[in-house]
Structure formats: structure tokens, C-alpha cells
Amino acid sequence: MKKVAIFVYSLGGGGAERVALELAIGLKEAYEVEIVTVSPVQKYDNLGVKVTTLGVHDIDSSAFAKLLSLFRLAKVFASYCKKERIDVVISFLSRPNIIAALSKLINPRLRLIATEHTTLSNYYGSSFAEKVLKKLLTISYKSANAVVAVSEGIKADLVDNFGVKSGAVSVIYNPIDIQKIKLMALQKANRVTGDGFVFVTAGRLVESKNYPFLFEAFKTLPSFCKLWVLGSGELESELKFLAVEMGLHERITFFGFCENPYSYFAAADCFVMSSRLEGLPTVLIEALACGIPVISTDCKSGPREILGGEANMLTSGIERAEYGLLASLDTPKFLSLAMGRMIEDDGMRNQYMLKAKERAEFFSKEKSIAGYKQIIEGDEK
């Protein structure tokens, strides 16, 4: 039985981390699987999967310090893989991808599957450290035995901006346990008496999730509307202060990190996502699996692919896609209009509710796991 290490920075509560755990669980029957992390931070239950940490937490370090630490971490990770006789490494996100690729130089027998979960070109600027990191990422993808993008938009970004050949990238959607989500959604959260129309959103409280944009859109809605915010992150205090400053503190509730966000999804009237950029936003699929209508900003990339919009991104306004509403990022007004339309149009809302679970099944865990197994068993590069 092959030994597979899923390498991710931490299990600290993000969407990619949840995907790493689902992938590990899905591969356990066919392989000896463990998760290896850089940081010991862990918010998810590992559900019986072995988790090993390299014991280094450098998230607060400067960009230059993080750059230098890549080489030290690569040496540590290569040594661990050699000691544990790891056959295949599946790395998640940019830093682990670079560390794993450098480790492969030290330990060439490793088969490396590098996975990318976001449009990287949006993250790297013109500083020296960022330029070096982008170059290292380009080299990392070329040295990997296989590259997986979790959406067509991410694949296009890798090809256009990181020199990866189109034929070298496979698109495999994230493994999502749809049936488990449906069961967890049955434990509906309690709504406060007097709550009118409830919107729910979920994700790390970080800049890319664009929460101030959402608050601006929400502010213009009728006072009977409520907004539930699930998640934790570096902007938590700032966003709570912003809600007070905007006079929304009695209408917005922050629930923090939730082990079962689906109980809140199922109890709400509509899920809304305001991200500026995504890869394949798993949370949209999870919301669909809970059977509630969905609104998303038309960010690059993922929402349009999930909700079945037309080929091109919006330049203005809102679009009634097949499985949810898409709103332009031009101004919060368009997101507000989409939210208002979802409140007022009972027929449209009910139609989206009926189609939601059907769409979620398209992203089933079984399809994803089969795709990864095929790549794990593929020919060596």
C-alpha cells in the first residue's frame, strides 16, 4: 500500500484545510494516508486521520523571513518523508507547494502532486520577496509530477501567468462530502424570534473575503433583514467595530468559527458571498447542499463556474445564473440589488432552493477522489 502525505500549512479553519481533510479521509481505503502541517494550529477534528506537524509557525514573520524559512522547511520535510518512506506528496497552496518542490530536489523519489486553490496572480506584487516567491512557484509547478487546479479559472491563471503548460494541469473539483453536509444541516440552528429575512455568510475574516463591501450592501436593505457571519480571522475586531460604526451591530451577528456551519446555513433564508477573489469557493457548494438559495459576487474565479453563469464575467449589474444570483464587484449597490431581489421574488427563491441540492451533487466527493487516485497511480514524470 502506497504511503501518501497530504501537505498543508495548517488545519486552522480555512476552506482548503477542510478540503485536505476530506481528501485524506477519501483516500484512506486505498492508501496509507496522513496529513503533514507546517504549523501546529488546528481547529478541525482530524477524524481519525494521522496528523504530523513540522512544528514551525511563521505566519507572523516578515515576507523576507518567510522566504528564507522555505529552504529550512524543505530540508525538514524531505527528511521526514525519507524517514517515513512517503511515496506520494499532495501539497496544498503556494507555500507548501514550494516547500514540497524543494524537498523533491533533496529526495527525488517523491512523487509530487501540487494543487492550487486560488488565482495566484492576484496575490503577488512587485516587492523583491514577492517576485522571488512567484519565480519559485513557477519552478515548483514545472518540477511537480502533476499539477491539479480546483477550477478552470485557476488552471487558466497557472497557464497564463506561471508558465504551466495547459496539458500538464488537471482540473479536479474539491472533494466535498455532500451527504454528510445534508445530515449535519438537519440540526438547524435556532432563529431569534423577530428575525425577518436572514442572510448568512461564512469564511475567514480576512481582506480577500471583502466583508466591508458586504456590510455596505447590507446597510441599504430593510431593517427587518439580519446577517449572520460565521468564521474567525485577523480582521474580527475591526469588522465588529465597523458594524457598530455603520449602525449595523443590532442586525449583524458574529458567531466565530463553527464546527457545524451547515446548521446555520439551513436555518437562514439565503447564503451570500462577497469575495474579491476565490479559487473554487467550497462554501458556495456547501450552501447549495443545504438547500438554500445563493448569491455571490462575480469574482475571479469559481462562483460563475459553480452557479452556471454565462461564459463571461459581469462588467456591471446582476445576473440570474442557473443556480444562483451573480453580482458585479463594481459597487456594493449591485450586491444590494441582488439581495433585495432575493427577498422580494418568492418564486425565484423557491426555484433556486429546489435546484440547490441537485447542483451540489455535481461536486460529489466520489468524483474528486477518483480523479486523485488516477493521478496518484499515473506514470512518473
C-alpha positions as CSV (number, residue, x, y, z in Angstrom):
1,M,0.0,0.0,0.0
2,K,1.4,3.4,-1.0
3,K,2.1,6.0,1.7
4,V,0.6,9.3,0.9
5,A,1.3,12.6,2.7
6,I,-1.1,15.5,2.3
7,F,0.9,18.6,3.0
8,V,-0.9,21.7,4.1
9,Y,0.2,24.7,6.1
10,S,-2.2,24.0,9.0
11,L,-5.6,22.8,9.9
12,G,-6.5,26.2,11.1
13,G,-10.1,26.6,9.8
14,G,-9.8,27.6,6.1
15,G,-11.6,26.1,3.1
16,A,-8.5,24.5,1.6
17,E,-7.7,22.9,5.0
18,R,-11.2,21.4,5.2
19,V,-10.6,20.0,1.7
20,A,-7.3,18.5,2.7
21,L,-9.0,16.6,5.5
22,E,-11.8,15.4,3.2
23,L,-9.3,14.2,0.7
24,A,-7.3,12.3,3.4
25,I,-10.5,10.6,4.5
26,G,-11.5,9.7,1.0
27,L,-8.1,8.2,0.1
28,K,-7.8,6.1,3.4
29,E,-9.3,3.0,1.9
30,A,-6.8,2.7,-0.9
31,Y,-3.6,4.2,0.7
32,E,-1.8,4.7,4.0
33,V,-2.6,8.4,4.4
34,E,-1.5,11.1,6.8
35,I,-1.6,14.9,6.9
36,V,1.6,16.9,7.5
37,T,1.4,20.5,8.5
38,V,3.9,23.3,9.0
39,S,2.0,25.0,11.8
40,P,0.5,23.2,14.9
41,V,-2.6,25.4,14.7
42,Q,-5.6,23.1,14.4
43,K,-9.3,23.9,14.6
44,Y,-10.7,20.9,12.6
45,D,-11.2,17.5,14.2
46,N,-8.8,15.2,12.3
47,L,-11.5,12.4,12.3
48,G,-9.0,9.6,12.8
49,V,-6.5,10.8,10.2
50,K,-2.9,10.9,11.5
51,V,-1.7,14.5,11.6
52,T,2.0,15.3,12.0
53,T,3.3,18.8,12.4
54,L,6.8,20.1,11.5
55,G,6.4,22.4,14.5
56,V,7.1,25.7,12.8
57,H,4.7,28.6,12.9
58,D,5.9,31.6,10.9
59,I,2.6,33.2,9.9
60,D,3.5,36.4,11.6
61,S,7.0,36.6,10.1
62,S,8.0,39.2,7.5
63,A,7.8,38.3,3.9
64,F,11.6,38.0,3.7
65,A,11.8,35.8,6.8
66,K,9.1,33.5,5.3
67,L,11.2,33.3,2.1
68,L,14.3,32.2,3.9
69,S,12.3,29.7,6.0
70,L,11.2,27.9,2.9
71,F,14.6,26.3,2.4
72,R,14.9,25.2,6.1
73,L,11.4,23.7,6.0
74,A,12.1,21.9,2.8
75,K,15.1,20.2,4.4
76,V,12.9,19.2,7.4
77,F,10.1,17.9,5.2
78,A,12.4,16.0,2.9
79,S,14.0,14.3,6.0
80,Y,10.6,13.4,7.4
81,C,9.4,11.9,4.1
82,K,12.5,9.8,3.7
83,K,12.3,8.6,7.3
84,E,8.6,7.7,7.0
85,R,9.1,6.3,3.4
86,I,6.4,8.5,1.9
87,D,5.7,7.6,-1.7
88,V,3.4,10.5,-2.8
89,V,3.0,14.0,-1.6
90,I,-0.1,16.0,-2.3
91,S,0.7,19.7,-1.4
92,F,-2.0,22.4,-0.9
93,L,-1.5,26.1,-1.6
94,S,1.6,28.1,-2.6
95,R,4.0,27.8,0.4
96,P,3.5,24.1,0.9
97,N,3.8,23.7,-2.9
98,I,7.2,25.4,-2.9
99,I,8.4,23.5,0.2
100,A,7.4,20.2,-1.3
101,A,9.1,21.0,-4.7
102,L,12.3,21.9,-2.9
103,S,12.0,18.7,-0.9
104,K,11.8,16.8,-4.1
105,L,15.2,18.1,-5.1
106,I,16.6,16.6,-1.9
107,N,14.5,13.4,-2.2
108,P,13.9,12.8,-5.9
109,R,12.0,9.5,-5.3
110,L,9.0,11.5,-4.1
111,R,6.0,11.8,-6.5
112,L,4.7,15.3,-6.1
113,I,1.1,16.4,-6.9
114,A,0.9,20.1,-6.4
115,T,-2.6,21.5,-6.0
116,E,-3.6,25.1,-6.4
117,H,-6.8,26.5,-4.8
118,T,-6.7,30.2,-5.7
119,T,-5.8,32.6,-8.6
120,L,-2.2,33.3,-7.5
121,S,-1.7,36.2,-9.9
122,N,-3.9,38.3,-7.6
123,Y,-1.5,37.8,-4.6
124,Y,2.0,38.6,-5.8
125,G,3.1,42.2,-6.2
126,S,6.4,43.9,-7.2
127,S,8.4,43.6,-3.9
128,F,11.6,41.6,-4.1
129,A,10.3,38.8,-1.9
130,E,7.1,38.5,-3.9
131,K,9.0,38.3,-7.2
132,V,11.2,35.6,-5.8
133,L,8.2,33.7,-4.5
134,K,6.4,33.9,-7.8
135,K,9.6,32.6,-9.6
136,L,9.8,29.7,-7.0
137,L,6.2,28.9,-7.7
138,T,6.8,28.7,-11.4
139,I,9.7,26.4,-10.9
140,S,7.7,24.3,-8.4
141,Y,4.9,23.6,-10.8
142,K,7.4,22.6,-13.5
143,S,9.1,20.2,-11.1
144,A,5.9,18.5,-9.9
145,N,4.9,15.2,-11.4
146,A,1.3,16.5,-11.7
147,V,-0.5,19.8,-11.1
148,V,-4.1,20.0,-10.0
149,A,-6.2,23.1,-10.3
150,V,-9.6,23.1,-8.4
151,S,-11.3,25.2,-11.1
152,E,-11.0,26.1,-14.7
153,G,-10.3,29.7,-13.7
154,I,-7.3,28.6,-11.7
155,K,-6.0,26.5,-14.5
156,A,-6.2,29.5,-16.8
157,D,-4.2,31.6,-14.3
158,L,-1.5,29.0,-14.0
159,V,-1.1,28.7,-17.8
160,D,-1.3,32.4,-18.5
161,N,0.8,33.7,-15.6
162,F,3.0,30.9,-14.3
163,G,4.2,29.2,-17.5
164,V,2.5,25.9,-16.8
165,K,1.6,24.0,-19.9
166,S,-2.2,23.5,-20.3
167,G,-1.8,19.8,-20.8
168,A,0.1,19.5,-17.5
169,V,-2.8,20.8,-15.4
170,S,-5.8,18.6,-14.4
171,V,-8.9,20.2,-13.1
172,I,-10.4,18.3,-10.2
173,Y,-13.1,19.9,-8.1
174,N,-12.7,19.8,-4.3
175,P,-13.8,16.6,-2.6
176,I,-17.0,17.5,-0.7
177,D,-19.0,15.1,1.4
178,I,-22.4,16.2,0.2
179,Q,-24.3,13.5,2.2
180,K,-22.5,14.4,5.4
181,I,-23.4,18.1,4.9
182,K,-27.1,17.2,4.4
183,L,-27.1,15.2,7.6
184,M,-25.4,18.0,9.6
185,A,-27.8,20.6,8.1
186,L,-30.7,18.7,9.8
187,Q,-29.6,20.2,13.1
188,K,-31.0,23.6,12.3
189,A,-29.8,26.5,14.4
190,N,-32.4,28.3,16.4
191,R,-33.6,31.7,15.0
192,V,-34.3,34.5,17.3
193,T,-37.9,35.5,17.5
194,G,-38.4,38.6,15.4
195,D,-35.7,37.8,12.9
196,G,-37.0,38.8,9.5
197,F,-35.1,37.7,6.4
198,V,-31.8,36.2,7.4
199,F,-28.7,36.2,5.2
200,V,-25.8,34.0,6.2
201,T,-22.1,34.2,5.1
202,A,-19.1,32.2,6.1
203,G,-15.4,32.3,5.7
204,R,-12.2,33.5,7.3
205,L,-12.4,37.1,8.4
206,V,-9.6,38.3,6.1
207,E,-9.3,41.1,3.4
208,S,-10.0,38.9,0.4
209,K,-13.5,38.0,1.7
210,N,-14.5,41.6,1.2
211,Y,-16.8,41.9,4.3
212,P,-16.9,45.8,4.3
213,F,-18.3,45.5,0.8
214,L,-21.0,43.1,2.1
215,F,-21.8,45.4,5.0
216,E,-22.2,48.4,2.6
217,A,-24.6,46.3,0.5
218,F,-26.5,45.0,3.6
219,K,-26.9,48.5,5.1
220,T,-29.3,49.6,2.4
221,L,-31.7,46.6,2.9
222,P,-34.8,46.9,5.1
223,S,-34.3,46.9,8.8
224,F,-36.0,43.5,9.2
225,C,-33.1,41.8,7.5
226,K,-30.4,40.1,9.5
227,L,-26.9,39.0,8.6
228,W,-25.1,36.1,10.3
229,V,-21.3,36.0,9.9
230,L,-19.6,32.7,10.6
231,G,-15.8,32.5,10.8
232,S,-12.8,33.9,12.6
233,G,-9.7,35.7,11.5
234,E,-7.3,38.6,11.8
235,L,-10.0,41.2,10.9
236,E,-12.5,40.1,13.5
237,S,-12.2,43.0,15.9
238,E,-12.0,45.5,13.0
239,L,-15.2,44.2,11.4
240,K,-17.1,44.2,14.7
241,F,-16.1,47.8,15.2
242,L,-17.1,48.6,11.6
243,A,-20.6,47.1,12.2
244,V,-21.0,49.4,15.2
245,E,-19.7,52.4,13.3
246,M,-22.2,51.7,10.5
247,G,-25.1,51.3,12.9
248,L,-25.5,47.6,12.0
249,H,-24.4,46.0,15.3
250,E,-28.0,45.0,16.1
251,R,-28.6,43.5,12.7
252,I,-25.2,41.6,12.2
253,T,-24.3,38.7,14.5
254,F,-20.8,37.3,14.6
255,F,-20.7,33.6,15.5
256,G,-17.0,32.9,15.2
257,F,-15.6,29.6,14.0
258,C,-18.4,26.9,13.9
259,E,-17.8,23.2,13.8
260,N,-21.2,22.8,12.1
261,P,-21.8,25.9,9.9
262,Y,-24.4,23.9,8.0
263,S,-26.9,24.2,10.9
264,Y,-26.8,28.0,10.4
265,F,-27.0,27.7,6.6
266,A,-30.1,25.5,6.8
267,A,-31.8,27.9,9.3
268,A,-31.1,31.0,7.1
269,D,-33.1,32.3,4.1
270,C,-30.2,32.9,1.7
271,F,-26.4,32.5,1.6
272,V,-24.4,35.4,0.4
273,M,-20.6,35.6,-0.5
274,S,-18.8,38.9,-1.2
275,S,-15.3,37.7,-2.0
276,R,-12.9,39.8,-4.2
277,L,-11.2,36.7,-5.3
278,E,-11.5,32.9,-4.9
279,G,-10.3,29.7,-6.4
280,L,-13.3,27.3,-6.2
281,P,-15.3,28.6,-3.1
282,T,-16.3,25.4,-1.4
283,V,-18.6,27.3,0.9
284,L,-20.9,28.1,-2.1
285,I,-21.2,24.3,-2.8
286,E,-21.8,23.6,0.9
287,A,-24.6,26.2,1.0
288,L,-26.2,24.6,-2.1
289,A,-26.0,21.2,-0.4
290,C,-28.0,22.7,2.5
291,G,-30.8,23.6,0.0
292,I,-30.7,27.4,0.4
293,P,-30.6,30.0,-2.4
294,V,-27.2,31.6,-3.1
295,I,-25.9,35.0,-4.1
296,S,-22.2,35.6,-4.9
297,T,-20.1,38.4,-6.2
298,D,-18.8,37.5,-9.7
299,C,-15.2,37.3,-8.6
300,K,-12.3,35.6,-10.3
301,S,-12.6,32.6,-10.1
302,G,-15.2,29.9,-9.2
303,P,-18.6,31.4,-8.4
304,R,-19.6,31.6,-12.1
305,E,-18.4,28.1,-12.6
306,I,-20.4,26.8,-9.7
307,L,-23.6,28.7,-10.3
308,G,-23.8,28.1,-14.1
309,G,-23.5,31.7,-15.3
310,E,-22.8,32.6,-18.9
311,A,-19.3,32.4,-20.3
312,N,-18.1,36.0,-19.5
313,M,-17.8,37.8,-16.2
314,L,-20.1,40.6,-15.4
315,T,-19.0,44.1,-16.1
316,S,-22.0,45.7,-14.4
317,G,-25.2,44.7,-12.7
318,I,-26.5,41.4,-11.6
319,E,-27.1,38.1,-13.5
320,R,-29.7,35.4,-12.9
321,A,-27.4,32.4,-13.3
322,E,-28.9,28.9,-13.4
323,Y,-28.2,28.0,-9.8
324,G,-28.0,31.4,-8.1
325,L,-27.5,35.2,-8.5
326,L,-24.2,36.8,-9.5
327,A,-23.4,40.4,-8.6
328,S,-20.8,42.7,-10.1
329,L,-17.9,43.8,-7.9
330,D,-18.1,47.3,-9.4
331,T,-20.1,48.7,-6.5
332,P,-21.9,47.3,-3.4
333,K,-25.1,48.6,-5.0
334,F,-25.3,45.6,-7.3
335,L,-24.9,43.1,-4.5
336,S,-27.6,45.0,-2.6
337,L,-29.9,44.8,-5.6
338,A,-29.3,41.1,-5.8
339,M,-30.1,40.6,-2.1
340,G,-33.2,42.8,-2.4
341,R,-34.4,40.8,-5.4
342,M,-33.9,37.5,-3.4
343,I,-36.1,38.9,-0.6
344,E,-38.9,40.1,-2.9
345,D,-39.1,37.3,-5.5
346,D,-40.5,34.3,-3.8
347,G,-40.9,32.3,-7.0
348,M,-37.2,32.8,-7.9
349,R,-36.1,32.0,-4.4
350,N,-38.1,28.8,-4.3
351,Q,-36.8,27.7,-7.7
352,Y,-33.2,28.1,-6.5
353,M,-34.0,26.2,-3.4
354,L,-35.4,23.3,-5.5
355,K,-32.3,23.2,-7.7
356,A,-29.6,23.8,-5.0
357,K,-29.1,20.2,-3.8
358,E,-29.2,18.9,-7.3
359,R,-26.3,21.2,-8.3
360,A,-24.3,20.3,-5.2
361,E,-24.3,16.6,-6.2
362,F,-22.2,17.6,-9.3
363,F,-19.3,18.3,-7.0
364,S,-19.5,15.0,-5.1
365,K,-16.6,13.6,-3.2
366,E,-16.6,10.4,-5.2
367,K,-15.7,12.1,-8.5
368,S,-12.9,14.0,-6.9
369,I,-11.4,11.1,-5.1
370,A,-11.4,9.0,-8.3
371,G,-9.6,11.8,-10.1
372,Y,-6.9,11.9,-7.4
373,K,-6.4,8.2,-7.4
374,Q,-5.9,8.2,-11.2
375,I,-3.1,10.8,-10.8
376,I,-1.5,9.0,-7.8
377,E,-1.3,5.9,-9.9
378,G,-0.1,7.8,-13.0
379,D,3.2,7.4,-14.8
380,E,6.2,9.0,-13.3
381,K,7.3,12.3,-14.9
